[in-house]
């Protein structure tokens, strides 16, 4: 497929690092004095970092690319040297991309003689180093940690919930549409919930009735900026992540219908079909309608 992705001109880049915290997906790091894309997996190609580069070193290019190929990515990174490879491996580990990390490690083991480092160094990197303290924020080297994609088992939260409390059914982070990465592995083949921001507050049993068993994204069609980006991301979730179904939960207020319209636009732009259900919630927290559209 042809997709857009960040391109960095190393001759123009002065390594200032201004772009790094402005990459919501955490795909950029400063390695050996230059900004580098440490993981194509986390680059959504939308270019949030471009306007923050004082040297004009970052552009967007369109090129033929699979949805993601870890072996191809890691094999190219070998040429950039040990620091870039290690940053990529740590990036996958920190973002919970266990499947892709295992693919990378298998490739490294199979080609260990060609590696510019020892296997023991990789083990030390992933298992022996100390984690960055929360007080440091992490934004200087890998993007804001609050927007780092992660998957987790909602069932494990039941053990921690006090008796009588309802445990969370959320199984991934982040959820805000501007922050999500459609290439994250937890979206692949998932049932997707697209919810208006207010719906989770209005409907009392939102976790059990809507979040449970689904991956979710949230947005406000009235107040959010860059809604064209939302349509692009929804289209990628349909075509690239190949989500199974989409459930749209909106409020009864007129402005909320914009969220359903964005989903409809994405389904029209996508190359594959996906079933879409719309659920309308009243401001008193009642289900007013529920239908496949």
C-alpha positions in Angstrom: 0.0 0.0 0.0 1.0 3.6 -0.5 1.1 5.5 2.8 2.5 8.8 4.2 5.4 8.7 6.6 7.9 11.1 8.1 11.2 11.7 6.3 14.2 13.4 8.0 16.9 15.2 6.1 20.0 14.5 8.1 22.0 17.2 6.3 19.5 19.9 7.6 18.8 18.4 11.0 21.0 20.0 13.8 19.8 17.6 16.5 18.0 20.3 18.6 15.3 17.8 19.7 12.4 20.2 19.4 10.5 17.7 17.3 10.7 14.9 19.8 8.1 16.0 22.4 5.8 17.1 19.6 5.6 13.6 18.1 2.5 12.3 19.9 3.3 8.7 19.0 6.8 8.8 20.5 8.3 7.8 17.1 11.2 10.3 17.1 14.4 10.3 19.2 17.7 12.1 19.1 20.4 9.4 18.2 24.0 10.3 17.6 23.1 14.0 17.3 20.4 13.6 14.7 16.6 13.2 14.9 15.7 9.7 13.8 12.5 7.8 13.2 13.0 4.9 15.7 9.9 3.0 14.8 7.8 3.3 11.6 5.1 1.3 13.6 4.5 4.4 15.7 4.6 7.0 12.9 1.1 7.9 11.7 2.4 10.1 8.9 0.3 13.1 9.9 3.3 15.3 10.5 2.5 16.9 13.9 6.3 17.3 14.3 6.9 19.2 11.1 5.9 22.7 12.2 8.2 22.4 15.3 11.4 21.8 13.3 13.3 25.2 13.0 15.5 23.8 10.2 12.8 22.4 7.9 14.5 19.0 8.1 11.2 17.1 8.5 8.9 16.4 5.6 6.2 13.8 4.7 6.8 11.4 1.8 4.5 8.9 0.2 6.0 5.6 -0.6 5.0 1.9 -1.0 4.9 0.3 2.4 3.1 -2.7 4.1 1.0 -1.9 7.1 4.1 -2.9 9.1 6.9 -5.3 8.7 9.1 -5.6 11.7 11.8 -7.8 10.0 12.2 -5.2 7.2 12.3 -2.4 9.7 14.9 -3.9 12.0 17.1 -5.0 9.0 17.2 -1.4 7.8 18.0 -0.1 11.2 21.1 -2.3 11.5 22.7 0.0 9.0 22.2 3.0 11.2 24.2 1.4 14.0 23.8 0.0 17.5 22.3 3.1 19.1 19.4 3.3 16.7 18.7 -0.4 16.9 18.7 -0.3 20.7 16.4 2.7 20.7 14.0 0.8 18.5 14.0 -2.3 20.7 13.4 -0.3 23.8 10.7 1.6 22.0 8.8 -1.6 21.3 9.3 -2.8 24.8 8.1 0.4 26.4 5.0 0.5 24.2 4.0 -3.1 24.9 4.5 -4.3 21.3 5.6 -7.8 22.5 4.8 -9.5 19.1 6.9 -7.1 17.1 9.7 -7.1 19.7 9.9 -10.9 19.5 10.1 -10.7 15.7 13.0 -8.3 16.0 14.8 -10.5 18.6 14.4 -13.6 16.4 15.9 -11.7 13.4 18.8 -10.5 15.6 19.5 -14.0 16.9 19.3 -15.5 13.4 21.8 -12.9 12.1 23.9 -12.4 15.2 27.2 -12.6 13.3 26.2 -9.5 11.3 25.1 -7.5 14.3 27.3 -4.6 15.5 26.7 -5.7 19.1 26.5 -8.8 21.3 23.3 -10.7 22.2 24.2 -10.2 25.8 24.0 -6.4 25.3 20.4 -6.8 24.0 19.5 -8.9 27.1 21.0 -6.2 29.4 19.1 -3.5 27.5 15.7 -5.2 27.9 16.1 -6.9 31.2 19.0 -5.4 33.2 18.6 -1.7 32.9 16.7 0.6 35.2 13.6 2.2 34.1 13.4 6.0 33.6 12.0 7.7 36.7 8.6 9.2 36.5 9.9 12.6 37.5 12.0 12.8 34.4 8.8 12.8 32.3 10.5 10.9 29.4 9.7 13.6 26.9 13.3 14.5 26.2 14.0 11.1 24.6 10.8 9.4 23.5 7.7 11.6 23.5 5.2 12.2 26.2 4.7 9.0 28.3 1.1 9.8 28.8 0.4 9.1 25.1 2.5 6.0 24.9 0.4 3.1 23.4 -0.1 0.1 25.7 -2.3 -2.9 25.9 -3.4 -4.6 29.2 -5.7 -7.2 30.6 -8.8 -5.6 32.1 -9.5 -8.9 33.9 -6.4 -8.4 36.1 -8.0 -5.2 37.5 -10.7 -7.2 39.2 -8.2 -8.4 41.9 -7.4 -4.8 42.7 -10.9 -3.5 42.8 -12.5 -3.2 46.3 -15.5 -5.3 47.0 -18.6 -3.8 45.4 -16.7 -1.6 43.0 -17.0 -2.1 39.2 -13.6 -2.8 37.6 -12.6 -1.0 34.4 -13.2 -2.8 31.1 -10.6 -0.7 29.3 -7.8 -2.8 27.7 -5.7 -0.2 25.8 -4.2 3.3 26.1 -4.4 6.1 24.8 -8.1 6.5 23.8 -8.3 10.1 22.5 -8.5 10.1 18.7 -5.6 12.6 18.2 -3.3 10.4 20.3 -4.2 6.9 19.1 -2.0 5.1 16.6 -4.0 3.0 14.0 -1.0 0.8 13.5 -0.9 -0.4 17.2 -1.3 -4.2 17.2 -4.2 -4.2 19.7 -6.4 -2.7 17.0 -5.8 -5.5 14.5 -9.1 -7.4 13.9 -10.7 -5.8 17.0 -14.3 -4.7 17.5 -14.0 -0.9 17.7 -15.9 1.5 19.9 -16.0 5.2 18.7 -17.5 7.2 21.5 -18.4 10.8 22.1 -16.5 12.3 25.1 -19.7 12.9 27.1 -21.3 9.5 26.6 -19.1 7.8 29.2 -20.3 10.2 31.9 -24.0 10.1 30.9 -24.4 6.4 30.7 -23.9 4.7 34.0 -23.0 1.2 32.8 -20.7 2.4 30.0 -17.8 0.1 30.7 -19.8 -3.1 30.9 -22.2 -2.4 28.0 -19.9 -0.7 25.5 -16.2 -0.9 26.4 -16.1 -4.5 27.4 -14.8 -6.7 24.5 -13.9 -3.7 22.4 -11.0 -1.3 21.7 -12.0 2.3 21.9 -11.4 5.8 20.7 -13.1 9.0 21.9 -13.7 12.4 20.3 -15.8 15.5 20.5 -17.2 16.5 17.1 -18.0 20.0 18.3 -14.9 21.1 20.2 -12.0 19.1 18.7 -9.8 20.5 16.0 -8.4 18.7 13.0 -11.4 16.4 12.5 -10.1 15.6 9.0 -7.3 13.7 10.8 -10.0 11.7 12.6 -11.4 10.6 9.3 -8.0 9.6 8.1 -7.3 7.5 11.2 -10.7 5.8 11.1 -10.0 4.9 7.4 -6.7 3.4 8.4 -8.4 1.4 11.2 -10.8 0.0 8.7 -8.2 -0.7 5.9 -4.9 -1.4 7.7 -6.0 -2.6 11.1 -9.0 -4.4 9.6 -11.3 -3.8 12.5 -14.1 -6.2 12.7 -17.1 -4.0 13.6 -17.5 -0.3 14.6 -20.0 0.8 17.3 -20.5 4.6 17.5 -21.9 5.9 20.7 -23.1 9.5 20.6 -25.3 11.8 22.7 -28.8 13.0 21.6 -27.6 16.6 21.2 -27.4 17.7 17.5 -23.6 18.4 17.4 -22.9 14.8 18.4 -24.1 13.6 15.0 -20.8 14.8 13.6 -19.1 11.8 15.0 -21.4 9.4 13.1 -20.7 11.5 10.0 -17.0 11.1 10.4 -17.3 7.3 10.7 -19.6 7.3 7.6 -17.0 9.3 5.6 -14.3 6.9 6.7 -16.3 3.9 5.6 -16.9 5.5 2.2 -13.2 6.3 1.7 -12.0 2.8 2.9 -11.4 0.0 0.4 -13.2 -2.6 2.6 -16.6 -2.8 4.2 -17.2 -3.0 7.9 -20.5 -3.2 9.8 -21.4 0.0 11.8 -23.8 0.3 14.7 -25.0 3.7 16.0 -26.2 4.0 19.6 -27.8 7.3 20.8 -27.7 8.1 24.5 -30.0 10.7 26.2 -28.6 13.4 28.5 -30.3 11.4 31.3 -28.3 8.3 30.4 -30.9 6.3 28.6 -30.4 4.4 25.3 -32.7 6.2 22.9 -31.9 4.2 19.8 -29.6 1.4 18.7 -29.3 0.4 15.0 -27.0 -0.8 12.3 -26.4 1.9 9.7 
